[in-house]
Amino acid sequence: MLGRDRCVRDLSSVHGSYRSVDETDRAIELIGATLDELGVGSVSWILDKPISNSGRLAQRLRSVAAEHEWNWSVDVAFNPDAEIAAASALAISSDGPAMDGFITTQ
């Protein structure tokens, strides 16, 4: 879905499992092409290990990255929110708790 802020968001609520859909490969390709166009040097994907099929998605991300020679690392972790919140790099997530560490109030 394209939001009013012109950002694209996945609104398919994932609770406990993930399954690939027809748009998965296209989404990976679009994300990669956009990051490449923006000159992003490397990307680290951290997927939620307890989510069913996250390992399959991780393998698909690795495969597409290799096909395009994108510098991506893809890991699965038991607590990706903590890893993302602790990162010193730019983070992109649709998960509120993961982003709480980046939000400040003035």
N, CA, C and O atoms as CSV, one atom per row, in Angstrom:
chain,resi,resn,atom,element,x,y,z
A,1,MET,N,N,0.836,-1.167,0.000
A,1,MET,CA,C,0.000,0.000,0.000
A,1,MET,C,C,0.886,1.238,0.000
A,1,MET,O,O,1.888,1.289,0.714
A,2,LEU,N,N,0.522,2.228,-0.793
A,2,LEU,CA,C,1.241,3.491,-0.846
A,2,LEU,C,C,0.581,4.466,0.116
A,2,LEU,O,O,-0.593,4.802,-0.036
A,3,GLY,N,N,1.335,4.915,1.100
A,3,GLY,CA,C,0.804,5.821,2.107
A,3,GLY,C,C,0.831,7.263,1.649
A,3,GLY,O,O,1.418,7.587,0.616
A,4,ARG,N,N,0.194,8.129,2.422
A,4,ARG,CA,C,0.182,9.558,2.092
A,4,ARG,C,C,1.579,10.147,2.086
A,4,ARG,O,O,1.824,11.160,1.432
A,5,ASP,N,N,2.492,9.524,2.808
A,5,ASP,CA,C,3.874,10.003,2.838
A,5,ASP,C,C,4.692,9.444,1.682
A,5,ASP,O,O,5.908,9.629,1.630
A,6,ARG,N,N,4.021,8.756,0.749
A,6,ARG,CA,C,4.604,8.171,-0.462
A,6,ARG,C,C,5.476,6.953,-0.171
A,6,ARG,O,O,6.219,6.505,-1.044
A,7,CYS,N,N,5.396,6.410,1.047
A,7,CYS,CA,C,6.120,5.195,1.412
A,7,CYS,C,C,5.230,3.990,1.148
A,7,CYS,O,O,4.016,4.042,1.342
A,8,VAL,N,N,5.848,2.912,0.706
A,8,VAL,CA,C,5.120,1.676,0.454
A,8,VAL,C,C,5.207,0.807,1.697
A,8,VAL,O,O,6.288,0.608,2.252
A,9,ARG,N,N,4.066,0.292,2.130
A,9,ARG,CA,C,4.034,-0.542,3.326
A,9,ARG,C,C,3.317,-1.842,3.039
A,9,ARG,O,O,2.353,-1.887,2.275
A,10,ASP,N,N,3.802,-2.898,3.664
A,10,ASP,CA,C,3.153,-4.201,3.591
A,10,ASP,C,C,2.137,-4.250,4.723
A,10,ASP,O,O,2.498,-4.201,5.899
A,11,LEU,N,N,0.884,-4.346,4.361
A,11,LEU,CA,C,-0.155,-4.344,5.380
A,11,LEU,C,C,-0.688,-5.731,5.674
A,11,LEU,O,O,-1.661,-5.876,6.414
A,12,SER,N,N,-0.062,-6.760,5.100
A,12,SER,CA,C,-0.523,-8.116,5.390
A,12,SER,C,C,-0.008,-8.501,6.761
A,12,SER,O,O,1.186,-8.737,6.945
A,13,SER,N,N,-0.886,-8.560,7.691
A,13,SER,CA,C,-0.525,-8.835,9.067
A,13,SER,C,C,0.063,-10.242,9.184
A,13,SER,O,O,-0.578,-11.222,8.806
A,14,VAL,N,N,1.264,-10.334,9.702
A,14,VAL,CA,C,1.927,-11.620,9.874
A,14,VAL,C,C,1.965,-11.931,11.356
A,14,VAL,O,O,2.592,-11.214,12.136
A,15,HIS,N,N,1.299,-12.992,11.734
A,15,HIS,CA,C,1.276,-13.403,13.131
A,15,HIS,C,C,1.619,-14.879,13.210
A,15,HIS,O,O,0.742,-15.734,13.083
A,16,GLY,N,N,2.878,-15.177,13.416
A,16,GLY,CA,C,3.276,-16.554,13.643
A,16,GLY,C,C,3.710,-17.336,12.426
A,16,GLY,O,O,4.311,-18.401,12.567
A,17,SER,N,N,3.421,-16.838,11.225
A,17,SER,CA,C,3.867,-17.557,10.035
A,17,SER,C,C,3.992,-16.595,8.869
A,17,SER,O,O,3.381,-15.527,8.860
A,18,TYR,N,N,4.778,-16.980,7.901
A,18,TYR,CA,C,4.954,-16.201,6.685
A,18,TYR,C,C,4.828,-17.166,5.528
A,18,TYR,O,O,5.308,-18.297,5.598
A,19,ARG,N,N,4.189,-16.727,4.477
A,19,ARG,CA,C,4.178,-17.542,3.277
A,19,ARG,C,C,4.410,-16.640,2.086
A,19,ARG,O,O,3.924,-15.511,2.033
A,20,SER,N,N,5.151,-17.151,1.147
A,20,SER,CA,C,5.437,-16.412,-0.068
A,20,SER,C,C,4.157,-16.273,-0.880
A,20,SER,O,O,3.351,-17.200,-0.953
A,21,VAL,N,N,3.983,-15.118,-1.482
A,21,VAL,CA,C,2.853,-14.871,-2.363
A,21,VAL,C,C,3.398,-14.476,-3.733
A,21,VAL,O,O,4.604,-14.294,-3.895
A,22,ASP,N,N,2.525,-14.347,-4.700
A,22,ASP,CA,C,2.962,-14.014,-6.063
A,22,ASP,C,C,3.827,-12.762,-6.108
A,22,ASP,O,O,4.734,-12.663,-6.935
A,23,GLU,N,N,3.556,-11.821,-5.237
A,23,GLU,CA,C,4.272,-10.540,-5.258
A,23,GLU,C,C,5.620,-10.572,-4.551
A,23,GLU,O,O,6.366,-9.595,-4.628
A,24,THR,N,N,5.954,-11.647,-3.874
A,24,THR,CA,C,7.193,-11.691,-3.082
A,24,THR,C,C,8.428,-11.433,-3.936
A,24,THR,O,O,9.227,-10.552,-3.618
A,25,ASP,N,N,8.592,-12.188,-5.013
A,25,ASP,CA,C,9.783,-12.001,-5.845
A,25,ASP,C,C,9.827,-10.604,-6.456
A,25,ASP,O,O,10.889,-9.986,-6.524
A,26,ARG,N,N,8.688,-10.114,-6.894
A,26,ARG,CA,C,8.643,-8.768,-7.479
A,26,ARG,C,C,9.014,-7.731,-6.432
A,26,ARG,O,O,9.732,-6.778,-6.734
A,27,ALA,N,N,8.540,-7.901,-5.213
A,27,ALA,CA,C,8.869,-6.958,-4.138
A,27,ALA,C,C,10.367,-6.965,-3.850
A,27,ALA,O,O,10.973,-5.908,-3.678
A,28,ILE,N,N,10.961,-8.150,-3.796
A,28,ILE,CA,C,12.406,-8.246,-3.560
A,28,ILE,C,C,13.170,-7.532,-4.678
A,28,ILE,O,O,14.114,-6.787,-4.418
A,29,GLU,N,N,12.752,-7.769,-5.916
A,29,GLU,CA,C,13.405,-7.132,-7.066
A,29,GLU,C,C,13.277,-5.611,-6.998
A,29,GLU,O,O,14.252,-4.903,-7.248
A,30,LEU,N,N,12.102,-5.102,-6.667
A,30,LEU,CA,C,11.888,-3.658,-6.577
A,30,LEU,C,C,12.699,-3.033,-5.451
A,30,LEU,O,O,13.290,-1.966,-5.617
A,31,ILE,N,N,12.722,-3.700,-4.312
A,31,ILE,CA,C,13.515,-3.201,-3.192
A,31,ILE,C,C,14.992,-3.142,-3.587
A,31,ILE,O,O,15.664,-2.134,-3.372
A,32,GLY,N,N,15.478,-4.228,-4.159
A,32,GLY,CA,C,16.878,-4.273,-4.558
A,32,GLY,C,C,17.226,-3.230,-5.603
A,32,GLY,O,O,18.251,-2.557,-5.492
A,33,ALA,N,N,16.387,-3.087,-6.614
A,33,ALA,CA,C,16.638,-2.104,-7.676
A,33,ALA,C,C,16.641,-0.685,-7.117
A,33,ALA,O,O,17.471,0.138,-7.503
A,34,THR,N,N,15.718,-0.405,-6.213
A,34,THR,CA,C,15.651,0.929,-5.615
A,34,THR,C,C,16.880,1.214,-4.766
A,34,THR,O,O,17.474,2.287,-4.869
A,35,LEU,N,N,17.263,0.262,-3.930
A,35,LEU,CA,C,18.459,0.451,-3.106
A,35,LEU,C,C,19.702,0.600,-3.967
A,35,LEU,O,O,20.583,1.402,-3.658
A,36,ASP,N,N,19.776,-0.167,-5.042
A,36,ASP,CA,C,20.905,-0.076,-5.971
A,36,ASP,C,C,20.944,1.303,-6.627
A,36,ASP,O,O,22.001,1.928,-6.724
A,37,GLU,N,N,19.785,1.765,-7.072
A,37,GLU,CA,C,19.689,3.079,-7.706
A,37,GLU,C,C,20.084,4.197,-6.753
A,37,GLU,O,O,20.663,5.200,-7.170
A,38,LEU,N,N,19.770,4.025,-5.475
A,38,LEU,CA,C,20.120,5.021,-4.470
A,38,LEU,C,C,21.589,4.952,-4.061
A,38,LEU,O,O,22.071,5.807,-3.318
A,39,GLY,N,N,22.293,3.944,-4.540
A,39,GLY,CA,C,23.711,3.814,-4.223
A,39,GLY,C,C,23.998,3.207,-2.871
A,39,GLY,O,O,25.076,3.414,-2.315
A,40,VAL,N,N,23.058,2.466,-2.336
A,40,VAL,CA,C,23.273,1.813,-1.039
A,40,VAL,C,C,24.344,0.738,-1.219
A,40,VAL,O,O,24.208,-0.144,-2.067
A,41,GLY,N,N,25.396,0.815,-0.427
A,41,GLY,CA,C,26.519,-0.091,-0.582
A,41,GLY,C,C,26.279,-1.489,-0.061
A,41,GLY,O,O,26.723,-2.465,-0.666
A,42,SER,N,N,25.582,-1.594,1.054
A,42,SER,CA,C,25.314,-2.915,1.620
A,42,SER,C,C,24.013,-2.866,2.422
A,42,SER,O,O,23.595,-1.819,2.917
A,43,VAL,N,N,23.395,-4.034,2.527
A,43,VAL,CA,C,22.135,-4.153,3.251
A,43,VAL,C,C,22.208,-5.392,4.135
A,43,VAL,O,O,22.662,-6.449,3.696
A,44,SER,N,N,21.762,-5.260,5.371
A,44,SER,CA,C,21.656,-6.401,6.281
A,44,SER,C,C,20.186,-6.634,6.581
A,44,SER,O,O,19.511,-5.786,7.165
A,45,TRP,N,N,19.708,-7.786,6.176
A,45,TRP,CA,C,18.338,-8.192,6.478
A,45,TRP,C,C,18.377,-9.044,7.740
A,45,TRP,O,O,19.219,-9.934,7.864
A,46,ILE,N,N,17.470,-8.774,8.678
A,46,ILE,CA,C,17.348,-9.590,9.881
A,46,ILE,C,C,15.886,-10.016,9.978
A,46,ILE,O,O,15.004,-9.192,10.218
A,47,LEU,N,N,15.643,-11.289,9.793
A,47,LEU,CA,C,14.291,-11.821,9.823
A,47,LEU,C,C,14.026,-12.523,11.148
A,47,LEU,O,O,14.952,-12.969,11.825
A,48,ASP,N,N,12.777,-12.613,11.499
A,48,ASP,CA,C,12.351,-13.192,12.773
A,48,ASP,C,C,12.356,-14.721,12.700
A,48,ASP,O,O,11.481,-15.320,12.075
A,49,LYS,N,N,13.339,-15.342,13.338
A,49,LYS,CA,C,13.509,-16.792,13.273
A,49,LYS,C,C,12.284,-17.590,13.721
A,49,LYS,O,O,11.966,-18.602,13.096
A,50,PRO,N,N,11.582,-17.172,14.783
A,50,PRO,CA,C,10.421,-17.963,15.192
A,50,PRO,C,C,9.256,-17.950,14.185
A,50,PRO,O,O,8.347,-18.773,14.288
A,51,ILE,N,N,9.277,-17.041,13.233
A,51,ILE,CA,C,8.213,-16.990,12.234
A,51,ILE,C,C,8.419,-18.128,11.239
A,51,ILE,O,O,9.485,-18.256,10.638
A,52,SER,N,N,7.395,-18.944,11.076
A,52,SER,CA,C,7.456,-20.070,10.156
A,52,SER,C,C,7.810,-19.595,8.750
A,52,SER,O,O,7.272,-18.595,8.272
A,53,ASN,N,N,8.698,-20.301,8.103
A,53,ASN,CA,C,9.139,-20.044,6.727
A,53,ASN,C,C,10.072,-18.844,6.576
A,53,ASN,O,O,10.405,-18.474,5.451
A,54,SER,N,N,10.503,-18.225,7.680
A,54,SER,CA,C,11.432,-17.105,7.549
A,54,SER,C,C,12.753,-17.565,6.955
A,54,SER,O,O,13.426,-16.792,6.274
A,55,GLY,N,N,13.129,-18.800,7.201
A,55,GLY,CA,C,14.345,-19.343,6.601
A,55,GLY,C,C,14.237,-19.438,5.086
A,55,GLY,O,O,15.211,-19.196,4.374
A,56,ARG,N,N,13.063,-19.786,4.598
A,56,ARG,CA,C,12.847,-19.843,3.144
A,56,ARG,C,C,12.930,-18.457,2.520
A,56,ARG,O,O,13.508,-18.282,1.448
A,57,LEU,N,N,12.348,-17.474,3.201
A,57,LEU,CA,C,12.437,-16.106,2.701
A,57,LEU,C,C,13.891,-15.640,2.723
A,57,LEU,O,O,14.345,-14.985,1.786
A,58,ALA,N,N,14.612,-15.970,3.774
A,58,ALA,CA,C,16.023,-15.593,3.861
A,58,ALA,C,C,16.803,-16.181,2.685
A,58,ALA,O,O,17.624,-15.492,2.080
A,59,GLN,N,N,16.554,-17.433,2.364
A,59,GLN,CA,C,17.240,-18.061,1.240
A,59,GLN,C,C,16.865,-17.390,-0.076
A,59,GLN,O,O,17.716,-17.222,-0.949
A,60,ARG,N,N,15.615,-17.010,-0.226
A,60,ARG,CA,C,15.190,-16.333,-1.462
A,60,ARG,C,C,15.874,-14.977,-1.583
A,60,ARG,O,O,16.320,-14.605,-2.668
A,61,LEU,N,N,15.961,-14.237,-0.484
A,61,LEU,CA,C,16.655,-12.950,-0.496
A,61,LEU,C,C,18.117,-13.127,-0.888
A,61,LEU,O,O,18.646,-12.357,-1.690
A,62,ARG,N,N,18.771,-14.141,-0.323
A,62,ARG,CA,C,20.172,-14.412,-0.662
A,62,ARG,C,C,20.324,-14.748,-2.146
A,62,ARG,O,O,21.254,-14.284,-2.805
A,63,SER,N,N,19.415,-15.546,-2.653
A,63,SER,CA,C,19.473,-15.972,-4.043
A,63,SER,C,C,19.309,-14.794,-5.000
A,63,SER,O,O,20.081,-14.650,-5.948
A,64,VAL,N,N,18.315,-13.963,-4.757
A,64,VAL,CA,C,18.084,-12.795,-5.625
A,64,VAL,C,C,19.266,-11.836,-5.534
A,64,VAL,O,O,19.696,-11.290,-6.550
A,65,ALA,N,N,19.793,-11.625,-4.333
A,65,ALA,CA,C,20.953,-10.747,-4.159
A,65,ALA,C,C,22.146,-11.271,-4.947
A,65,ALA,O,O,22.854,-10.491,-5.584
A,66,ALA,N,N,22.376,-12.570,-4.914
A,66,ALA,CA,C,23.491,-13.160,-5.658
A,66,ALA,C,C,23.303,-12.986,-7.162
A,66,ALA,O,O,24.258,-12.689,-7.879
A,67,GLU,N,N,22.073,-13.170,-7.640
A,67,GLU,CA,C,21.783,-13.003,-9.070
A,67,GLU,C,C,22.138,-11.598,-9.551
A,67,GLU,O,O,22.599,-11.426,-10.680
A,68,HIS,N,N,21.927,-10.606,-8.708
A,68,HIS,CA,C,22.147,-9.205,-9.081
A,68,HIS,C,C,23.463,-8.643,-8.546
A,68,HIS,O,O,23.790,-7.481,-8.784
A,69,GLU,N,N,24.209,-9.465,-7.827
A,69,GLU,CA,C,25.462,-9.041,-7.195
A,69,GLU,C,C,25.249,-7.880,-6.230
A,69,GLU,O,O,26.072,-6.970,-6.135
A,70,TRP,N,N,24.118,-7.934,-5.510
A,70,TRP,CA,C,23.857,-6.946,-4.468
A,70,TRP,C,C,24.566,-7.400,-3.197
A,70,TRP,O,O,24.575,-8.590,-2.880
A,71,ASN,N,N,25.149,-6.472,-2.483
A,71,ASN,CA,C,25.883,-6.761,-1.258
A,71,ASN,C,C,24.904,-6.827,-0.079
A,71,ASN,O,O,24.772,-5.883,0.699
A,72,TRP,N,N,24.224,-7.976,0.025
A,72,TRP,CA,C,23.239,-8.175,1.071
A,72,TRP,C,C,23.689,-9.300,1.982
A,72,TRP,O,O,24.195,-10.323,1.519
A,73,SER,N,N,23.504,-9.108,3.277
A,73,SER,CA,C,23.621,-10.216,4.219
A,73,SER,C,C,22.205,-10.468,4.739
A,73,SER,O,O,21.432,-9.533,4.948
A,74,VAL,N,N,21.886,-11.723,4.940
A,74,VAL,CA,C,20.543,-12.082,5.397
A,74,VAL,C,C,20.691,-13.060,6.550
A,74,VAL,O,O,21.287,-14.127,6.399
A,75,ASP,N,N,20.143,-12.690,7.707
A,75,ASP,CA,C,20.212,-13.538,8.886
A,75,ASP,C,C,18.815,-13.708,9.472
A,75,ASP,O,O,17.924,-12.887,9.253
A,76,VAL,N,N,18.653,-14.767,10.203
A,76,VAL,CA,C,17.438,-14.963,10.993
A,76,VAL,C,C,17.863,-14.937,12.455
A,76,VAL,O,O,18.893,-15.502,12.824
A,77,ALA,N,N,17.059,-14.273,13.283
A,77,ALA,CA,C,17.413,-14.104,14.691
A,77,ALA,C,C,16.179,-14.315,15.559
A,77,ALA,O,O,15.051,-14.068,15.132
A,78,PHE,N,N,16.412,-14.774,16.780
A,78,PHE,CA,C,15.301,-14.974,17.706
A,78,PHE,C,C,14.706,-13.660,18.184
A,78,PHE,O,O,13.527,-13.612,18.537
A,79,ASN,N,N,15.496,-12.596,18.202
A,79,ASN,CA,C,14.991,-11.296,18.638
A,79,ASN,C,C,15.516,-10.198,17.706
A,79,ASN,O,O,16.377,-9.412,18.101
A,80,PRO,N,N,15.004,-10.142,16.480
A,80,PRO,CA,C,15.514,-9.143,15.547
A,80,PRO,C,C,15.221,-7.708,15.995
A,80,PRO,O,O,15.979,-6.797,15.665
A,81,ASP,N,N,14.135,-7.497,16.738
A,81,ASP,CA,C,13.817,-6.147,17.212
A,81,ASP,C,C,14.987,-5.560,17.998
A,81,ASP,O,O,15.362,-4.406,17.793
A,82,ALA,N,N,15.559,-6.356,18.894
A,82,ALA,CA,C,16.673,-5.884,19.716
A,82,ALA,C,C,17.892,-5.578,18.857
A,82,ALA,O,O,18.588,-4.591,19.092
A,83,GLU,N,N,18.153,-6.420,17.861
A,83,GLU,CA,C,19.301,-6.192,16.987
A,83,GLU,C,C,19.122,-4.928,16.151
A,83,GLU,O,O,20.063,-4.155,15.967
A,84,ILE,N,N,17.909,-4.728,15.649
A,84,ILE,CA,C,17.640,-3.533,14.843
A,84,ILE,C,C,17.734,-2.286,15.708
A,84,ILE,O,O,18.351,-1.300,15.305
A,85,ALA,N,N,17.132,-2.316,16.888
A,85,ALA,CA,C,17.154,-1.159,17.784
A,85,ALA,C,C,18.567,-0.815,18.227
A,85,ALA,O,O,18.871,0.355,18.460
A,86,ALA,N,N,19.438,-1.816,18.348
A,86,ALA,CA,C,20.810,-1.585,18.797
A,86,ALA,C,C,21.743,-1.171,17.661
A,86,ALA,O,O,22.878,-0.764,17.908
A,87,ALA,N,N,21.277,-1.270,16.435
A,87,ALA,CA,C,22.127,-0.977,15.280
A,87,ALA,C,C,22.458,0.509,15.209
A,87,ALA,O,O,21.642,1.359,15.566
A,88,SER,N,N,23.662,0.805,14.747
A,88,SER,CA,C,24.050,2.200,14.572
A,88,SER,C,C,23.780,2.669,13.143
A,88,SER,O,O,23.982,3.842,12.826
A,89,ALA,N,N,23.329,1.765,12.288
A,89,ALA,CA,C,23.057,2.092,10.896
A,89,ALA,C,C,21.597,2.474,10.704
A,89,ALA,O,O,20.775,2.302,11.604
A,90,LEU,N,N,21.287,2.984,9.542
A,90,LEU,CA,C,19.912,3.290,9.175
A,90,LEU,C,C,19.105,2.005,9.215
A,90,LEU,O,O,19.553,0.974,8.713
A,91,ALA,N,N,17.919,2.057,9.809
A,91,ALA,CA,C,17.074,0.863,9.921
A,91,ALA,C,C,15.724,1.131,9.281
A,91,ALA,O,O,15.166,2.222,9.395
A,92,ILE,N,N,15.215,0.118,8.608
A,92,ILE,CA,C,13.888,0.181,8.008
A,92,ILE,C,C,13.112,-1.008,8.537
A,92,ILE,O,O,13.553,-2.151,8.420
A,93,SER,N,N,11.955,-0.736,9.119
A,93,SER,CA,C,11.133,-1.800,9.677
A,93,SER,C,C,9.686,-1.344,9.728
A,93,SER,O,O,9.398,-0.154,9.866
A,94,SER,N,N,8.786,-2.299,9.617
A,94,SER,CA,C,7.369,-1.982,9.818
A,94,SER,C,C,6.937,-2.388,11.212
A,94,SER,O,O,5.759,-2.279,11.554
A,95,ASP,N,N,7.867,-2.849,12.015
A,95,ASP,CA,C,7.568,-3.343,13.353
A,95,ASP,C,C,7.746,-2.225,14.374
A,95,ASP,O,O,8.861,-1.754,14.595
A,96,GLY,N,N,6.657,-1.804,14.991
A,96,GLY,CA,C,6.684,-0.710,15.951
A,96,GLY,C,C,7.700,-0.881,17.062
A,96,GLY,O,O,8.485,0.035,17.307
A,97,PRO,N,N,7.717,-2.033,17.754
A,97,PRO,CA,C,8.695,-2.192,18.838
A,97,PRO,C,C,10.147,-2.058,18.377
A,97,PRO,O,O,10.993,-1.567,19.125
A,98,ALA,N,N,10.432,-2.485,17.168
A,98,ALA,CA,C,11.797,-2.354,16.661
A,98,ALA,C,C,12.163,-0.894,16.458
A,98,ALA,O,O,13.320,-0.509,16.631
A,99,MET,N,N,11.195,-0.093,16.095
A,99,MET,CA,C,11.470,1.312,15.808
A,99,MET,C,C,11.417,2.207,17.043
A,99,MET,O,O,11.849,3.358,16.990
A,100,ASP,N,N,10.891,1.689,18.151
A,100,ASP,CA,C,10.786,2.499,19.370
A,100,ASP,C,C,12.124,3.084,19.801
A,100,ASP,O,O,12.181,4.196,20.327
A,101,GLY,N,N,13.200,2.333,19.577
A,101,GLY,CA,C,14.521,2.810,19.964
A,101,GLY,C,C,15.022,3.971,19.122
A,101,GLY,O,O,15.989,4.639,19.488
A,102,PHE,N,N,14.359,4.212,17.987
A,102,PHE,CA,C,14.791,5.282,17.093
A,102,PHE,C,C,13.947,6.542,17.218
A,102,PHE,O,O,14.307,7.593,16.687
A,103,ILE,N,N,12.835,6.435,17.915
A,103,ILE,CA,C,11.901,7.550,17.991
A,103,ILE,C,C,12.197,8.357,19.251
A,103,ILE,O,O,12.294,7.807,20.348
A,104,THR,N,N,12.337,9.646,19.080
A,104,THR,CA,C,12.548,10.532,20.226
A,104,THR,C,C,11.433,11.567,20.232
A,104,THR,O,O,10.881,11.910,19.187
A,105,THR,N,N,11.119,12.045,21.391
A,105,THR,CA,C,10.105,13.107,21.496
A,105,THR,C,C,10.786,14.392,21.884
A,105,THR,O,O,11.794,14.387,22.592
A,106,GLN,N,N,10.246,15.475,21.428
A,106,GLN,CA,C,10.839,16.779,21.696
A,106,GLN,C,C,9.897,17.624,22.517
A,106,GLN,O,O,10.220,18.765,22.847
